[in-house]
Amino acid sequence: MPEPAGVLDITSFPRAVAERALATPDRVFVVEAGGRSVTFAGFAREIEAWANGFVSLGVRPGDVICSMRKATASGLAAWLGAARAGAIDAGVAVSYRGELLHGLLAKARVLVIDAECADAIVPLADRLPQLKAVVVTGDAPPGLAGDAAAPGRTVITERALTAGAPVATVLHDPMPWDIGCLTHTSGTTGPAKAVLLPWGHLYAFATALFDPAELTEDDAFYSPMPMHHVAQRVQSYLMALVGGRVVVRNAFSASEYWADVRRHGCTITNVSVGAKILYGMPRAPDDATVPLRMVLMSPLIPEYLEFGRRFGLEVRTMFGSTEMGLPIVSDQIPPNARTSGRRNTRFPHLELRLVDEHDIPVAVGRPGEMIVRSAHPWTLNAGYLGQPDTSFTAWRNGWFHTGDMMVEDADGWLYFSDRVKDSIRRRGENISSFEVESALSTHPDIAESAVVGVDSAEWGEQDVLAVIVPRDGATIDPRAVTEFLAGVLPAFMIPRYLRVVSELPKSEATHRIQKSELRERGIAGGTWDRDADRARLGRTASMREGP
């Protein structure tokens, strides 16, 4: 294994921009799709303006600044300006409202919010006593200053803050151990948690996306991701490190995707969210002439090889999360659509194990929870804000427990099996929800599905619930679905319960299914019960149908 580099080899995002602003001041760094372009020198000035503005508001080192903004050059500059002021930016989705938003803002000393989102803060204004300032980007709605006011609270526009603040005598130069940002988990397995991400972690995350040695100043990363999402941040960070460009759009848009890529000469991207949609679009004679040369895709769609041939690019994959970065990557074309990649051997040389419930390593070919650790300090998360018990549990035995069940084959390729919390225990058998969902995906009338465990009063363990979205125009017959599954799954894995819905609850940024909501809802009205159906029809369970 290569010797880990020294801690001073980690360059923070603000320092990377400052160095590029001196070396290539007129080179464009941030491009807003459909908006403005900002050079390294101009971006460095915006960072300093935000930093001075925050200091003028009384921001102190360690304060939390919540940002509720769309992805823009200003949004990125405000994040780094907070870091230069010694504060910690915490991104919040622009769609949040009500009690969910109140819980996320409870830690904020300053809130930076887009004008079109300002209505969200008004009902909460008098319940946030610790909030000392609200900065509104764009044109503030009339009356907002009064609606959001409270004793000792300042309401100010971005323009006034960044243009009129005095120059601070000393600004902070972030180090690898400083917290670069708070990022909220997607909440797919439970309530969202605020993850503490040091600059060392963000650096390791950014440089794992693509090997910086493969990139040049001529590369441009297309990043259609929300501002609050860690992907937007580390993708932009990577391009600052290599001196290239990042092209930001607030969200994936199928209608604008290829136009953006061509207009701005984008060469690399993370296509994970939209791969299936882009592949399903009508073919065009110039598909293979897009400037993209490499894309990340996770998970891989079955047609990933044809996707690469059609658009004239190389498809790679990866597996990671906010908390662990990317311990699994592929620096080559994957051998099949099921793999998540191989162990990442680049900096910071994360150590990875697959273990059982007692943290004992499992044999090759057997599923186990992925746990990771790093010999290089500050290159993994620093825990969850205000949740010491959760942090302690996640870091059990000196390893970070990811909650992801993986299988490794003899050639070192890793395959996702399930989330630990999504693994279902039914009458002595462990069931992978992922395997059941994979079987359901082969049914011609099913567009997508989610499988969760629900409490079983009879057995004291769990039964299997499948929540199904039909294809357009299709009608789902639950009995026919279970008969179909009997031909492709062991009897114990066949769901007892089926519910048909028009859509599944998903996180805003990554479109991951939020199974916590499905578990919470449980056996709701309209859920079909296989056991009750058999009893009603007077059936007896055949050996094939199982218990």
C-alpha positions as CSV (number, residue, x, y, z in Angstrom):
1,M,0.0,0.0,0.0
2,P,1.4,3.5,-0.8
3,E,2.6,5.5,2.1
4,P,0.0,8.1,3.2
5,A,0.9,11.7,2.3
6,G,1.5,14.2,5.0
7,V,-1.4,16.2,6.5
8,L,-0.1,19.5,5.0
9,D,-0.6,18.0,1.5
10,I,-4.4,18.5,2.0
11,T,-5.4,21.8,0.3
12,S,-8.6,23.3,1.5
13,F,-11.1,24.6,-1.1
14,P,-10.6,28.3,-0.1
15,R,-6.8,27.9,-0.3
16,A,-7.0,26.2,-3.7
17,V,-9.1,29.1,-5.0
18,A,-6.6,31.6,-3.6
19,E,-3.7,29.8,-5.2
20,R,-5.4,29.6,-8.6
21,A,-6.4,33.3,-8.4
22,L,-2.7,34.2,-8.2
23,A,-1.6,31.7,-10.9
24,T,-4.4,32.0,-13.4
25,P,-6.6,35.0,-12.3
26,D,-8.5,35.4,-15.6
27,R,-9.3,31.7,-16.0
28,V,-13.1,31.0,-15.7
29,F,-13.8,28.8,-12.7
30,V,-17.6,28.7,-12.0
31,V,-20.2,28.8,-14.7
32,E,-23.9,29.1,-14.0
33,A,-25.8,27.2,-16.7
34,G,-27.9,30.0,-18.2
35,G,-26.2,32.6,-15.9
36,R,-22.9,34.3,-15.2
37,S,-19.4,33.1,-15.3
38,V,-16.8,33.9,-12.6
39,T,-13.0,33.8,-12.9
40,F,-10.8,32.5,-10.2
41,A,-9.8,36.0,-9.3
42,G,-13.4,37.2,-9.2
43,F,-14.5,34.2,-7.2
44,A,-11.7,34.8,-4.7
45,R,-12.9,38.4,-4.2
46,E,-16.5,37.2,-3.7
47,I,-15.3,34.8,-1.0
48,E,-13.5,37.6,0.8
49,A,-16.5,39.8,0.5
50,W,-18.7,37.2,2.1
51,A,-16.2,36.5,4.8
52,N,-15.9,40.2,5.8
53,G,-19.7,40.5,5.7
54,F,-20.1,37.6,8.1
55,V,-17.5,39.0,10.5
56,S,-19.3,42.4,10.4
57,L,-22.5,40.5,11.5
58,G,-20.6,39.3,14.6
59,V,-20.0,35.7,13.3
60,R,-17.4,34.0,15.5
61,P,-15.3,30.9,14.9
62,G,-17.5,27.8,15.3
63,D,-20.8,29.5,14.6
64,V,-23.2,27.7,12.2
65,I,-24.4,29.6,9.1
66,C,-27.4,27.9,7.5
67,S,-27.7,28.4,3.7
68,M,-31.0,27.8,1.9
69,R,-30.1,28.5,-1.6
70,K,-30.0,27.3,-5.2
71,A,-26.7,26.3,-6.7
72,T,-24.9,29.4,-7.9
73,A,-21.5,30.9,-7.9
74,S,-22.6,33.2,-5.0
75,G,-23.8,30.1,-3.1
76,L,-20.4,28.5,-3.4
77,A,-18.6,31.7,-2.5
78,A,-20.8,32.2,0.6
79,W,-19.9,28.7,1.8
80,L,-16.2,29.4,1.5
81,G,-16.7,32.9,2.9
82,A,-18.2,31.3,6.0
83,A,-15.1,29.1,6.2
84,R,-12.8,32.1,6.0
85,A,-14.7,33.7,8.8
86,G,-14.1,30.5,10.9
87,A,-17.8,29.5,10.7
88,I,-19.5,26.3,9.5
89,D,-21.9,26.3,6.6
90,A,-24.9,24.0,6.9
91,G,-26.8,23.6,3.6
92,V,-30.6,23.2,3.8
93,A,-32.9,22.1,0.9
94,V,-34.8,25.1,-0.6
95,S,-38.0,23.1,-0.4
96,Y,-38.0,22.7,3.3
97,R,-40.8,24.3,5.3
98,G,-42.5,24.1,8.7
99,E,-41.3,22.0,11.6
100,L,-38.7,20.2,9.6
101,L,-37.1,23.5,8.6
102,H,-37.3,24.8,12.2
103,G,-35.4,21.8,13.5
104,L,-32.6,22.3,11.0
105,L,-32.4,26.1,11.7
106,A,-32.3,25.7,15.5
107,K,-28.5,25.6,15.4
108,A,-28.0,28.6,13.1
109,R,-26.6,32.0,14.2
110,V,-27.0,33.4,10.6
111,L,-29.3,32.3,7.8
112,V,-28.5,33.0,4.1
113,I,-31.6,32.5,2.1
114,D,-32.7,33.1,-1.5
115,A,-35.4,35.7,-1.8
116,E,-37.9,33.2,-3.3
117,C,-37.6,31.1,-0.2
118,A,-38.0,33.9,2.3
119,D,-41.6,33.1,3.0
120,A,-40.4,29.9,4.7
121,I,-38.7,31.8,7.5
122,V,-41.5,34.2,8.3
123,P,-43.7,31.7,10.3
124,L,-40.6,30.6,12.2
125,A,-39.0,34.0,12.9
126,D,-40.1,34.4,16.5
127,R,-39.2,30.8,17.4
128,L,-35.5,31.1,16.5
129,P,-34.0,33.2,19.3
130,Q,-30.4,32.2,18.5
131,L,-30.7,33.5,14.9
132,K,-29.0,36.8,14.9
133,A,-29.0,37.7,11.2
134,V,-30.9,36.8,8.0
135,V,-29.1,37.6,4.7
136,V,-31.5,37.6,1.7
137,T,-30.0,37.1,-1.8
138,G,-31.7,38.8,-4.7
139,D,-34.5,41.2,-4.1
140,A,-36.0,40.9,-0.6
141,P,-39.8,40.8,-0.5
142,P,-41.4,44.0,0.8
143,G,-42.0,43.8,4.5
144,L,-39.5,40.9,5.1
145,A,-37.4,43.0,7.5
146,G,-40.4,43.4,9.7
147,D,-41.7,39.9,9.4
148,A,-38.4,38.3,10.1
149,A,-37.3,40.7,12.8
150,A,-36.7,40.0,16.4
151,P,-34.8,41.8,19.2
152,G,-31.1,41.9,18.2
153,R,-31.7,40.4,14.8
154,T,-30.4,42.0,11.5
155,V,-32.1,41.5,8.2
156,I,-29.9,42.5,5.3
157,T,-29.6,41.9,1.6
158,E,-26.6,40.1,0.0
159,R,-25.7,43.2,-2.0
160,A,-25.6,45.4,1.1
161,L,-23.7,42.9,3.2
162,T,-20.9,42.0,0.6
163,A,-20.5,45.6,-0.7
164,G,-20.5,47.5,2.6
165,A,-18.6,45.3,5.1
166,P,-15.3,46.6,6.4
167,V,-12.2,44.5,5.7
168,A,-11.6,42.1,8.6
169,T,-8.1,42.3,10.1
170,V,-7.7,38.5,10.3
171,L,-9.5,35.8,8.4
172,H,-9.3,32.1,9.0
173,D,-7.2,29.8,6.8
174,P,-9.0,26.5,7.1
175,M,-6.9,23.5,8.1
176,P,-7.7,19.8,7.4
177,W,-9.2,19.3,10.9
178,D,-11.5,22.3,10.7
179,I,-15.1,21.4,9.9
180,G,-15.7,22.4,6.2
181,C,-19.5,22.1,6.4
182,L,-22.4,20.4,8.0
183,T,-24.3,18.2,5.5
184,H,-27.6,16.6,6.3
185,T,-28.1,13.0,5.4
186,S,-30.9,12.2,3.0
187,G,-33.1,10.6,5.7
188,T,-33.6,7.4,3.7
189,T,-33.3,5.2,6.8
190,G,-34.5,7.6,9.5
191,P,-34.5,11.3,10.5
192,A,-31.9,13.4,8.7
193,K,-28.6,13.9,10.7
194,A,-26.2,16.8,10.5
195,V,-22.8,15.2,9.6
196,L,-19.6,17.0,10.6
197,L,-17.3,17.0,7.6
198,P,-13.7,18.2,8.1
199,W,-11.8,19.7,5.2
200,G,-9.6,16.6,5.1
201,H,-12.7,14.5,4.5
202,L,-14.0,16.8,1.7
203,Y,-10.6,16.8,0.1
204,A,-10.5,13.0,0.1
205,F,-14.1,12.8,-1.2
206,A,-13.4,15.3,-4.0
207,T,-10.2,13.6,-5.2
208,A,-11.9,10.1,-5.2
209,L,-14.4,11.2,-7.8
210,F,-11.8,11.1,-10.6
211,D,-8.1,10.8,-10.2
212,P,-6.8,14.4,-10.4
213,A,-3.8,13.1,-12.3
214,E,-6.2,12.3,-15.1
215,L,-7.6,15.8,-15.3
216,T,-6.3,19.1,-16.7
217,E,-7.2,22.8,-16.6
218,D,-9.2,22.1,-19.8
219,D,-11.7,19.8,-18.0
220,A,-15.1,21.0,-17.0
221,F,-17.3,19.2,-14.5
222,Y,-21.1,19.4,-15.2
223,S,-22.7,19.5,-11.8
224,P,-26.6,19.7,-11.9
225,M,-27.0,19.3,-8.1
226,P,-28.6,21.3,-5.3
227,M,-26.4,23.6,-3.4
228,H,-27.0,21.8,-0.1
229,H,-25.9,18.5,-1.4
230,V,-22.3,17.2,-0.7
231,A,-21.9,16.2,-4.4
232,Q,-22.2,19.8,-5.5
233,R,-19.6,20.9,-3.0
234,V,-17.0,18.2,-3.7
235,Q,-17.4,18.3,-7.5
236,S,-16.7,22.1,-7.4
237,Y,-13.8,21.5,-5.0
238,L,-12.2,19.0,-7.3
239,M,-12.2,21.4,-10.2
240,A,-10.5,24.1,-8.1
241,L,-7.8,21.7,-7.2
242,V,-7.0,20.9,-10.9
243,G,-7.7,24.4,-12.2
244,G,-10.6,23.5,-14.4
245,R,-14.2,24.7,-14.5
246,V,-17.4,23.6,-12.8
247,V,-20.7,24.2,-14.5
248,V,-23.6,24.4,-12.0
249,R,-27.3,23.9,-12.4
250,N,-29.6,23.6,-9.4
251,A,-31.1,20.3,-10.4
252,F,-31.1,17.7,-13.2
253,S,-33.0,18.7,-16.3
254,A,-33.4,16.2,-19.1
255,S,-34.5,18.9,-21.5
256,E,-31.4,21.1,-20.8
257,Y,-28.8,18.4,-20.1
258,W,-27.1,17.9,-23.5
259,A,-27.5,21.6,-24.4
260,D,-25.6,22.5,-21.2
261,V,-22.9,19.9,-21.8
262,R,-22.3,21.1,-25.4
263,R,-22.6,24.8,-24.7
264,H,-20.0,24.8,-21.9
265,G,-17.8,22.0,-23.2
266,C,-18.3,19.8,-20.2
267,T,-15.9,16.8,-20.2
268,I,-16.8,14.9,-17.0
269,T,-19.9,14.5,-14.8
270,N,-21.8,12.4,-12.3
271,V,-24.7,11.1,-14.3
272,S,-26.1,8.9,-11.6
273,V,-29.5,10.7,-11.1
274,G,-30.4,10.9,-14.7
275,A,-28.7,8.0,-16.5
276,K,-31.9,6.0,-17.1
277,I,-33.8,9.1,-18.3
278,L,-31.0,10.2,-20.7
279,Y,-30.6,6.7,-22.1
280,G,-34.4,6.5,-22.8
281,M,-34.5,9.8,-24.8
282,P,-34.8,9.5,-28.6
283,R,-31.6,8.8,-30.3
284,A,-29.9,11.6,-32.3
285,P,-27.3,11.4,-35.1
286,D,-24.9,13.4,-33.1
287,D,-25.2,11.5,-29.8
288,A,-21.6,10.4,-30.0
289,T,-20.2,13.9,-30.5
290,V,-21.0,15.2,-27.0
291,P,-17.8,16.6,-25.3
292,L,-18.1,14.3,-22.3
293,R,-15.2,11.8,-22.1
294,M,-15.9,10.2,-18.7
295,V,-18.9,9.9,-16.5
296,L,-19.7,8.4,-13.1
297,M,-22.8,6.3,-12.8
298,S,-24.1,4.8,-9.5
299,P,-25.9,2.5,-9.6
300,L,-25.1,1.3,-13.1
301,I,-28.0,0.9,-15.4
302,P,-28.2,-2.5,-17.2
303,E,-27.4,-0.7,-20.5
304,Y,-24.3,1.1,-19.2
305,L,-22.0,-0.3,-21.9
306,E,-24.4,0.8,-24.6
307,F,-24.8,4.2,-22.9
308,G,-21.0,4.6,-23.2
309,R,-20.9,3.5,-26.9
310,R,-23.9,5.7,-27.8
311,F,-22.5,8.9,-26.3
312,G,-18.8,8.2,-27.0
313,L,-17.6,8.2,-23.4
314,E,-16.3,5.9,-20.7
315,V,-18.6,4.9,-17.9
316,R,-17.2,4.3,-14.4
317,T,-19.0,3.7,-11.1
318,M,-18.5,4.3,-7.4
319,F,-20.1,3.7,-4.0
320,G,-20.1,6.0,-1.0
321,S,-22.1,8.4,1.2
322,T,-21.9,11.7,2.9
323,E,-20.2,10.2,5.9
324,M,-17.6,8.0,4.3
325,G,-16.8,9.6,1.0
326,L,-16.0,7.1,-1.7
327,P,-14.2,4.0,-0.4
328,I,-15.3,2.1,-3.6
329,V,-14.6,3.3,-7.1
330,S,-13.8,1.9,-10.5
331,D,-10.8,3.5,-12.4
332,Q,-11.8,1.3,-15.4
333,I,-15.0,0.2,-17.2
334,P,-16.9,-2.1,-14.7
335,P,-17.3,-5.8,-15.7
336,N,-21.0,-5.9,-15.1
337,A,-24.0,-3.7,-14.1
338,R,-24.3,-5.2,-10.6
339,T,-20.9,-4.1,-9.3
340,S,-20.3,-0.9,-7.2
341,G,-16.6,-0.9,-8.0
342,R,-13.4,-2.0,-6.2
343,R,-11.5,-0.7,-3.1
344,N,-10.3,2.8,-3.6
345,T,-6.5,2.6,-3.4
346,R,-5.9,6.3,-3.9
347,F,-5.5,8.9,-1.1
348,P,-6.3,8.6,1.7
349,H,-6.0,4.8,1.3
350,L,-9.1,3.9,3.3
351,E,-9.1,0.5,4.9
352,L,-12.3,-1.4,4.2
353,R,-13.7,-4.6,5.8
354,L,-17.0,-6.6,5.5
355,V,-18.1,-7.9,8.9
356,D,-20.9,-9.7,10.7
357,E,-22.9,-8.2,13.5
358,H,-20.0,-8.7,15.9
359,D,-17.5,-6.9,13.6
360,I,-15.9,-10.2,12.7
361,P,-14.7,-10.3,9.0
362,V,-16.9,-12.5,6.7
363,A,-15.6,-14.8,4.0
364,V,-15.2,-13.8,0.4
365,G,-18.6,-14.2,-1.3
366,R,-20.6,-13.7,1.9
367,P,-22.5,-10.5,2.7
368,G,-21.2,-8.3,5.5
369,E,-21.6,-4.7,6.7
370,M,-18.9,-2.4,5.2
371,I,-16.8,-0.7,7.8
372,V,-14.1,1.8,7.0
373,R,-11.2,3.6,8.7
374,S,-8.3,5.8,7.6
375,A,-4.7,6.0,8.6
376,H,-4.7,9.6,7.5
377,P,-6.2,12.0,10.1
378,W,-9.4,14.0,9.4
379,T,-10.2,12.2,6.2
380,L,-13.5,10.7,7.5
381,N,-16.4,12.3,9.1
382,A,-16.2,13.7,12.7
383,G,-19.6,12.4,13.8
384,Y,-23.1,13.8,14.0
385,L,-23.8,17.3,15.4
386,G,-25.6,17.0,18.8
387,Q,-25.9,13.2,18.6
388,P,-23.0,11.8,20.6
389,D,-24.7,8.4,21.2
390,T,-25.3,8.0,17.4
391,S,-21.7,9.1,16.7
392,F,-20.3,6.6,19.2
393,T,-22.4,3.7,17.8
394,A,-21.3,4.5,14.2
395,W,-17.6,4.6,15.2
396,R,-17.7,1.3,17.2
397,N,-14.4,-0.4,17.6
398,G,-12.5,2.4,15.9
399,W,-14.2,1.7,12.5
400,F,-17.0,3.8,10.9
401,H,-20.0,1.5,10.4
402,T,-21.6,2.5,7.1
403,G,-24.8,0.5,7.4
404,D,-24.3,-0.9,3.9
405,M,-24.2,-4.6,3.3
406,M,-21.8,-5.6,0.6
407,V,-20.4,-8.8,-1.0
408,E,-16.8,-9.0,-2.4
409,D,-15.9,-11.6,-5.1
410,A,-12.6,-13.3,-5.6
411,D,-11.5,-10.7,-8.1
412,G,-12.1,-7.8,-5.6
413,W,-15.3,-6.4,-7.2
414,L,-17.8,-5.3,-4.6
415,Y,-21.6,-5.7,-4.8
416,F,-24.3,-3.9,-2.8
417,S,-26.5,-6.4,-0.9
418,D,-28.7,-4.2,1.3
419,R,-28.8,-1.6,4.0
420,V,-28.4,-3.1,7.4
421,K,-31.6,-1.4,8.5
422,D,-33.4,-2.7,5.4
423,S,-32.4,-6.3,5.9
424,I,-35.5,-8.1,7.0
425,R,-35.6,-11.0,9.5
426,R,-38.6,-13.2,8.8
427,R,-39.1,-16.5,10.7
428,G,-35.4,-17.2,11.2
429,E,-34.4,-16.1,7.7
430,N,-32.5,-13.0,6.7
431,I,-34.0,-11.3,3.6
432,S,-32.3,-8.8,1.4
433,S,-34.8,-6.1,0.4
434,F,-32.5,-5.3,-2.5
435,E,-32.8,-8.9,-3.9
436,V,-36.6,-8.8,-3.6
437,E,-36.7,-5.4,-5.4
438,S,-34.4,-6.7,-8.1
439,A,-36.9,-9.6,-8.7
440,L,-39.8,-7.2,-8.8
441,S,-38.0,-5.0,-11.3
442,T,-38.2,-7.9,-13.8
443,H,-42.0,-7.9,-13.8
444,P,-43.2,-6.3,-17.0
445,D,-45.9,-4.2,-15.3
446,I,-43.7,-2.8,-12.4
447,A,-41.8,0.5,-12.9
448,E,-40.1,0.5,-9.5
449,S,-40.6,-0.8,-6.0
450,A,-39.4,-0.6,-2.4
451,V,-39.4,-3.4,0.0
452,V,-39.3,-3.0,3.8
453,G,-39.9,-5.1,6.9
454,V,-43.0,-4.5,9.1
455,D,-43.6,-5.9,12.5
456,S,-45.3,-9.3,12.6
457,A,-47.6,-9.8,15.6
458,E,-47.8,-13.5,15.1
459,W,-44.1,-14.3,14.9
460,G,-42.5,-11.5,16.8
461,E,-40.1,-10.7,14.0
462,Q,-41.0,-9.2,10.6
463,D,-43.1,-9.7,7.5
464,V,-42.2,-8.3,4.0
465,L,-44.0,-5.4,2.5
466,A,-43.5,-4.5,-1.1
467,V,-44.7,-1.0,-2.3
468,I,-45.1,-1.0,-6.0
469,V,-45.3,1.7,-8.7
470,P,-46.9,0.4,-11.9
471,R,-45.7,1.3,-15.4
472,D,-47.9,3.8,-17.3
473,G,-51.2,2.2,-18.2
474,A,-50.5,-1.1,-16.3
475,T,-52.8,-2.6,-13.7
476,I,-51.2,-4.5,-10.9
477,D,-52.8,-7.8,-9.7
478,P,-51.1,-8.5,-6.3
479,R,-52.0,-12.2,-6.5
480,A,-50.4,-12.5,-9.9
481,V,-47.3,-10.6,-8.7
482,T,-46.7,-13.1,-5.9
483,E,-47.2,-16.0,-8.3
484,F,-44.6,-14.4,-10.6
485,L,-42.2,-14.1,-7.7
486,A,-42.7,-17.7,-6.7
487,G,-40.8,-18.6,-9.9
488,V,-37.8,-16.4,-9.2
489,L,-37.5,-16.2,-5.4
490,P,-37.3,-18.6,-2.5
491,A,-40.6,-19.0,-0.7
492,F,-39.5,-17.2,2.5
493,M,-38.6,-14.0,0.5
494,I,-42.0,-13.6,-1.2
495,P,-43.8,-10.5,0.3
496,R,-46.8,-11.0,2.4
497,Y,-48.0,-7.5,1.8
498,L,-48.3,-5.5,-1.4
499,R,-49.4,-1.9,-1.8
500,V,-49.7,-0.1,-5.1
501,V,-48.9,3.6,-5.2
502,S,-48.4,6.3,-7.9
503,E,-45.0,7.3,-6.6
504,L,-42.5,6.5,-3.9
505,P,-41.2,9.0,-1.4
506,K,-37.7,10.2,-2.4
507,S,-35.0,12.6,-1.3
508,E,-34.9,15.8,-3.2
509,A,-31.3,15.8,-4.3
510,T,-30.4,12.1,-4.9
511,H,-33.9,10.7,-5.6
512,R,-33.1,7.9,-3.2
513,I,-36.2,6.1,-1.9
514,Q,-37.0,7.1,1.7
515,K,-37.8,3.8,3.3
516,S,-38.2,5.3,6.7
517,E,-41.5,6.8,5.6
518,L,-42.7,3.5,4.2
519,R,-41.8,1.7,7.5
520,E,-43.5,4.4,9.5
521,R,-46.7,4.1,7.4
522,G,-46.6,0.3,7.8
523,I,-49.7,-1.6,6.8
524,A,-51.8,1.3,5.7
525,G,-55.2,1.2,4.0
526,G,-55.2,-0.3,0.6
527,T,-52.4,-2.8,1.4
528,W,-53.1,-6.3,0.1
529,D,-52.4,-9.2,2.5
530,R,-51.4,-12.5,0.9
531,D,-52.2,-14.5,4.0
532,A,-55.7,-12.9,4.4
533,D,-56.3,-13.5,0.7
534,R,-55.5,-17.2,1.0
535,A,-57.7,-17.5,4.0
536,R,-60.5,-15.8,2.2
537,L,-60.3,-18.1,-0.7
538,G,-60.0,-21.1,1.5
539,R,-56.5,-22.0,0.3
540,T,-54.0,-24.0,2.1
541,A,-50.4,-23.1,1.8
542,S,-48.5,-25.4,-0.6
543,M,-45.0,-26.3,0.1
544,R,-43.9,-24.0,-2.8
545,E,-45.7,-21.1,-1.2
546,G,-43.8,-21.6,2.0
547,P,-44.8,-20.6,5.5
